[in-house]
Structures are given as structure tokens and as C-alpha cells.
């Protein structure tokens, strides 16, 4: 502890947890869950904690000579057979191959107990009980195990309390429910007259007081997906206010609770009537009933199925309480009602044990133990409360020289040019034969360009968004004049790094550089079928939608220009320019001034409509009311999105404390809308209120700008006659996802190289959880990582100067093809 990173100002217990306890438990979990091996004696001769030359801990556990290199190659193939044998013989952990000279899996909890006692002797005045802290780590690290691993651990008394998993059938049923709700919510955003998607939860045992694992998180997931969770009481004798109070104490803030008026309680007809009184346009996409441990009455699912024929039906309880006939099949819960027949109902609903879902950041079952990324589109889809922040990763950072950086960039650029040649040649070979009878060479060139733009490495969204006929209408005038075809694409030159959950720094990194290299690939492919090619206006929206630091924006623009030069994109083919400057250049000062005046009027309209609402007093209830008052639409949806990227408040605590970290902001955002005094520390509640207030103000300006843009056609007038390019698919625009994969904006993520060598972008909090380490480069400087790379792809430098990336791995790096 005397040589811990950070010196005397850091917390001793946190250091021991992150550099000794958590690595020890993670190695045990990885060995067992991924390889079927018992890490039996963590303090025996088979393991050691790695120290630097100055005796400072590195946070790594070293496995010594027990596993030879040749033996390690077959571990994954042995796992399935080992676990199957244990399962079939109904034995406990003793059936597994031991990774040590002993078989006592219980030594890990015992070791943690010994470490806690040692810590207490060394720091008797520590403010927190080390045993409790170590048990918290054990509970967190043993969540979301594979079901077979959890069953084996549960057979051992010392592990039974810690083993946690989510049944596969439960995962499938809840994932289906949320996917269905997201589809309905998307329809509502496109067609505002569509009914609001609702998840209806029947009476909870004890009037909302019974603990139901996963219920608060499910309610959050439903909200972030664009739906509503509605609770039904048992009937007139159960007041909604008391029921809501019980739910709030359990962690469901601002619940919508309806009381059926009928004497038959919460039956389907009474439920439908109560729902209609609340909102006649509500559409029930799922019905959930929760059976208590002593419940005996069967659930009449036939009646619910007829009342809500399109709804997914779930029972939280045991399979024998559904009171349904038929075989043991589970039902998908998504049977449409035939137009000419009576409503069809299932033999039985899906039955789940709880409402928990596996963390999206956890590796799916039956995959390798390598670092795995969730490919999430929003922070709301991550379980921020279970993701780990790994402060030790900075010690394993890679620092490139200018020459190493140049070789890496040249490698990507060379591959892009080679791919451009292949794409252009394929376009001429496949499409060229069909265009022999094209009326003119100009039309033939446009169709070839359109064909290239629709290739999988560039295209985003359905091809119908930008059909050949639209390409001919927009591009043909330029081609006939022999001019480059102008394209306008909006981007943001900084990153939303305020909380360090999305990005590790404010400035463009590898993700933006890779985006420009993919743009080079596109432009060179087009150049080979139409020599004047394309001209891209990369329009930085800067202060257009929200206020940002002018100095940071300018720095980001300079770095983007530097990246463009490194990628081989000269000023003859690309211009990086401010959004409003481009509009003023092509439309004049009066146009921009009129737009700002309109935005101010719309903003005043919104402030008048939402006057009296306080987002820090019942946030979800306030947003529901704001949605009802919204004079033009889209405010609540924008708020849902913006709240994860607003300026975060100052660091809590007293002067001299360490800055707020991603771990702190994970706690703030994990249950952002819950402001109950007893749900978190006072400083966390204060931070949540400030985030919500800032998001409210940002959403007001953003929605006013959004409506002013739509009214004036602002975006389409940036480049008169030019082709509109968008990262979000929309009719009339070319959809481009230059990095492929999940359509996540680089401004909301951190550039990374995944375990396959593919350049990507991901949320920083997920990268840290999976032990990705920083890569620094002179292209960006020493203050911010240029990218994050998997620790499994790094090696210690022979000269002792930190780590390097395995050259063999580096040769595999590439841009994604779709």
C-alpha cells in the first residue's frame, strides 16, 4: 500500500480492492466460467501478484507453471465436456478439473477473509469494513454467470450465496418483450398518432412491497425504449397512492398506478377500462402477472389473451401456477388476431422466475473469454451499476512514437486504397454490363456512383432511402458539367466526454481518423468511375444545437484537419467547415438571422407551454406532463437522448478531493430518475438533479432549433443542390455508416481496436469494464488516449518502458466491411 499508484492521497481500501481483490476474483471466475477449471488455491505456488521493479502492484494476477502452453490450447474444448459430465452425474465442483494441487474452491472466500483481516491490522482506523468491501466485490463479480456454472457453484455452501445467473428462457422472453416495445416506440416517433406502447403489470404481492428482482431495471428499460410501465392494483380496496409509495420504496420512481373500479378486481376487462380512463390511445404490448410464493389461484390467461390479443403474456412465478392446459411448450406471446376468426390465445404464457436480464456488456454464453464489447447504441442499454472501471489499466498503457503512428496510419490507408480499387472494378464489371444501353455517359456515371454508395462498407439504412432515380435527379446536373458532386455531411468535432462514460477525452480520436480513411476509400472508388469525383463538405454543427466551449471546438476542428491530411484527403476533395458558416456562405446572413429569430420564438413558445414544471420534482411524472403539453412534439424523446451527454456538474466533496471519475458518474446515471433521499448518498442525488436540470435546458434549445431547422429547410440549404448525407437513415438522404457495425456516432464514443483487429468505437465505460488499455499517440498528444486496445493484444516492452501492441495483432487491424 505504501507504493500504490497515486501516492498518499488515494484510498487504501480502494487500492487493495482494485489491485488485489478484484483481479483475484476475476481470475477465478474466468477460469471457472470460461474454461471449467477450479482456481483452488490462490495463495499457493501456482499464482502470484505482479509487481513492478519498484515493488508497486500492477493489478495483474500471474498464473505460474501449472498450465503449460500446449495444455492451454485445449481448455475451451474441455470445458463443455467437463461441465456436462458434472451436470449429468449430479455432482458438485469436485467433478471439475482442478487448477492447482488442491480442490477446495472455498479457499477464495477464505482468502478474501484473510486479506480483510490483514488489512484491518495494517489500517485499524479505516473508515469502512474491508470484509464488507471484499464481499461487495465477490457479489458483483459473480453476477451473470453461465447457468451451468451457477448450478455447480450453488452446490458448494461457501459459494451458494454468490452464484448468480439469468435463465436462458427468461432472457429470451424479456428480450422479446423489449424488442417488441422498441418497434412500437419507433412507429410512434414516425407517426405521432400511433398509440403509446404500454407494459401492464398486474397486482404485485403485498401491494408493491415484495422484492421482485429486476423490476426497477425493467421499468427503466421500458422508459428509455419509449414506452410506459403501468401497474394495476388489486381493486377498489387498494389505494393507488399507497401502492405507488411501496413501489417507490422498492426503487421504481414516479410509478403510474391504476385502480380497477370493478368488483372482479384486476381482471382483463377491468384492467382495460382503467387503462382507457388513463389514456385511450395506450396499446398494451405486454401483460405481466406476478405470483407470490403462496399464490394458489391460477391466472386466467385465456381472458387476458382475448382482451389484449396482440400482447406478450408473462407470468413471474412457477410453471405450475398458470392454470393453463396444454403441453409444456413455452409460448412466444406474439400471436396476431386473425381478421375473420375469434381471438386466438396461447395454451400458456411464458413463465419467468424474475425480471432480470443479463447485462448487455457481459459476453454471451458459449463465447471465448476474450474481452467482449456490447455494441450498445445508448448508455441506457448498459447496466452501469455492474460495469467495472479498472483504475489499473492506465499502468498498462501503450505509448506510440511518431514513426509507429505513421506505420499504423499507412497500413489503414493502403488497405483503403486497395479496397477502393476492388470496389470500382466490381462496379464496372457487374453494373457496367447492364448499363451498356444507358442513354448517356453522364447517366452511366451516376448509376455507377450510386452503385458504389450502396456497397455494404458504406451504406447505412434501406436502399429505398436513396433510389437511383433520386441520384439521377441530384447528381446528373453536376456530372453533365463535369464538376465534382457536392456532398454535405454533418458531424461534431468534439466528443461528449463530460462524464467519461461515453468518451475518455474531448477531442477526435482513432474513430474520427478511421471515418476519414473510409471516406478516402469511398472517394477513390468513385473517382475511378467518374474522374471529377465527389467533394465532401464536413459541416461541424458546433454551437448550432447546444452551447459548447469555443476553444475546444476550435481545437477539435484543427485535429480533424490534421487527420484529413494524415488520411490523404486534401482540401481539393474535403472541406471541414462550421455548420452555420456554411449556411451563411450559401444562403446569406439574412437567412441565418431569420432562422435564429424563429428559433427564439419557438423557444419562448416551449417555455410558456412548460412553465411551472420542475424536472427535479418527480422527473418521470414531469416528463409525462411535458409530453402532454408539448406544442410541437419531440421534446421528451430529445430529453431521453440528451440527458446522457450534458455538461456534468462539478466534483462533489471538499476541495482537494480527486476529480469525479467514470465510477462516480456510473452511480449518478445508473438510476438517474430516482431522487428519493434514501436511494443514494446526498451528493449523488444533488448531481442527478443538476444533470436533469441541465438536460431540461439543453432539450429546450435543441427542440427549438430542430423545429426551426425543419421549418426553414436549414440542412438541405447548406449546399444548394448538393447531396445530403446522414449517419441516421432517412428518406431522401444517403445513409453512411463509415465505421460499420452499430450506428453509434463517434462523438458519443471512444475509438477502439477490438480483439479481432477491427477499428471500432464503443462507450468508454464498456471498454474499461473489458480491460481495454489506453493507446497514446503524437497525433493526439499525451493528455488523451488516441484509442483503446484489448489488454490481451499487448506485451511488455523489453526495455521496461511500458507496453506495446503485439506486432502480429497489429498487422490484422482493419476497417469493418459492413
C-alpha positions, 0 to 999 in steps of 0.5 A: 500500500505504501507504493500504490499508484497515486501516492498518499492521497488515494484510498487504501481500501480502494487500492487493495480492492482494485489491485488485489481483490478484484483481479483475484476474483476475476481470475477465478471466475474466468477460469471457472466460467470460461474454461471449467477449471477450479482456481483452488488455491490462490495463495499457493505456488501456482499464482502470484501478484505482479509487481513492478521493479519498484515493488508497486502492484500492477493489478495483474494476477500471474498464473505460474507453471501449472498450465503449460502452453500446449495444455492451454490450447485445449481448455475451451474444448474441455470445458463443455465436456467437463461441465456436462459430465458434472451436470449429468452425474449430479455432482458438485465442483469436485467433478471439475478439473482442478487448477492447482494441487488442491480442490477446495474452491472455498479457499477464495472466500477464505482468502478474501477473509484473510486479506480483510483481516490483514488489512484491518491490522495494517489500517485499524482506523479505516473508515469502512469494513474491508470484509464488507468491501471484499464481499461487495466485490465477490457479489458483483463479480459473480453476477451473470454467470453461465447457468451451468456454472451457477448450478455447480457453484450453488452446490458448494455452501461457501459459494451458494450465496454468490452464484448468480445467473439469468435463465436462458428462457427468461432472457429470451422472453424479456428480450422479446418483450423489449424488442417488441416495445422498441418497434412500437416506440419507433412507429410512434416517433414516425407517426405521432398518432400511433398509440403509446406502447404500454407494459401492464403489470398486474397486482404485485404481492403485498401491494408493491412491497415484495422484492421482485428482482429486476423490476426497477431495471425493467421499468427503466428499460421500458422508459428509455425504449419509449414506452410506459410501465403501468401497474394495476392494483388489486381493486377498489380496496387498494389505494393507488397512492399507497401502492405507488409509495411501496413501489417507490420504496422498492426503487421504481420512481414516479410509478403510474398506478391504476385502480380497477373500479370493478368488483372482479378486481384486476381482471382483463376487462377491468384492467382495460377500462382503467387503462382507457380512463388513463389514456385511450390511445395506450396499446398494451404490448405486454401483460405481466402477472406476478405470483407470490410464493403462496399464490394458489389461484391460477391466472386466467390467461385465456381472458387476458389473451382475448382482451389484449390479443396482440400482447406478450403474456408473462407470468413471474412465478412457477410453471405450475401456477398458470392454470393453463392446459396444454403441453409444456411448450413455452409460448412466444406471446406474439400471436396476431388476431386473425381478421375473420376468426375469434381471438386466438390465445396461447395454451400458456404464457411464458413463465419467468422466475424474475425480471432480470436480464443479463447485462448487455456488456457481459459476453454471451454464453458459449463465447471465448473469454476474450474481452467482449464489447456490447455494441450498445447504441445508448448508455441506457442499454448498459447496466452501469451499476455492474460495469467495472472501471479498472483504475489499473489499466492506465499502468498498462498503457501503450505509448506510440512514437511518431514513426509507429503512428505513421506505420499504423496510419499507412497500413489503414490507408493502403488497405483503403486504397486497395479496397477502393480499387476492388470496389470500382472494378466490381462496379464496372464489371457487374453494373457496367454490363447492364448499363451498356444501353444507358442513354448517356455517359453522364447517366452511366456515371451516376448509376455507377456512383450510386452503385458504389454508395450502396456497397455494404462498407458504406451504406447505412439504412434501406436502399429505398432511402436513396433510389437511383432515380433520386441520384439521377435527379441530384447528381446528373446536373453536376456530372453533365458539367463535369464538376465534382458532386457536392456532398454535405455531411454533418458531424461534431468535432468534439466528443461528449466526454463530460462524464467519461462514460461515453468518451475518455477525452474531448477531442477526435480520436482513432474513430474520427481518423478511421471515418476519414480513411473510409471516406478516402476509400469511398472517394477513390472508388468513385473517382475511378468511375467518374474522374471529377469525383465527389467533394465532401463538405464536413459541416461541424454543427458546433454551437448550432444545437447546444452551447459548447466551449469555443476553444475546444471546438476550435481545437477539435476542428484543427485535429480533424484537419490534421487527420484529413491530411494524415488520411490523404484527403486534401482540401481539393476533395474535403472541406471541414467547415462550421455548420452555420458558416456554411449556411451563411456562405450559401444562403446569406446572413439574412437567412441565418438571422431569420432562422435564429429569430424563429428559433427564439420564438419557438423557444419562448413558445416551449417555455410558456407551454412548460412553465411551472414544471420542475424536472427535479420534482418527480422527473418521470411524472414531469416528463409525462406532463411535458409530453402532454403539453408539448406544442410541437412534439419531440421534446421528451424523446430529445430529453431521453437522448440528451440527458446522457451527454450534458455538461456534468456538474462539478466534483462533489466533496471538499476541495482537494478531493480527486476529480469525479471519475467514470465510477462516480458518474456510473452511480449518478446515471445508473438510476438517474430518475430516482431522487428519493433521499434514501436511494443514494448518498446526498451528493449523488442525488444533488448531481442527478438533479443538476444533470436533469436540470441541465438536460431540461435546458439543453432539450429546450434549445435543441427542440427549438432549433430542430423545429426551426431547422425543419421549418426553414429547410436549414440542412438541405440549404447548406449546399444548394443542390448538393447531396445530403448525407446522414449517419441516421437513415432517412428518406431522401438522404444517403445513409453512411455508416463509415465505421460499420457495425452499430450506428453509434456516432463517434462523438458519443464514443471512444475509438477502439481496436477490438480483439479481432483487429477491427477499428471500432468505437464503443462507450468508454465505460464498456471498454474499461469494464473489458480491460481495454488499455489506453493507446497514446499517440503524437497525433493526439498528444499525451493528455488523451488516449488516441484509442483503446486496445484489448489488454490481451493484444499487448506485451511488455516492452523489453526495455521496461518502458511500458507496453506495446501492441503485439506486432502480429495483432497489429498487422490484422487491424482493419476497417469493418466491411459492413 
